Amino acid sequence: MHLDCRTVNGKTLGENLEGARVVNRDVIRGREAPLFDGGGTAILYGSLAPDGAVIKTAAADRRLLAAYGTGGGLQGLSGHGCAHEARGSERG
């Protein structure tokens, strides 16, 4: 965090955080105790999100994070409409 950044109230982030304390570690967790091991967001593509979508995994129902159905294997990405997968999360 950049504690020297000004916020809307005119104070810096550091000034706003002075004296702050966490009263419930189940709500605000430290880095040493994450809710999930993986990242906080996932990038989705498919029939329900043809243009792509971002989902906050911690807020999602566990059933949404599992894939069901038959998958097809590919020998390579060329010619299969998967150019965005070759570049990471960019949509091509």
Secondary structure, DSSP 8 states (H G I E B T S, - for coil): --TT-B-TTSSBHHHHHTT---S-TTTS--TTS-SSSS-SEEEEEETTEEEEEEEEGGGS-GGGGS--S-----S-STTTT-HHHHTSS---
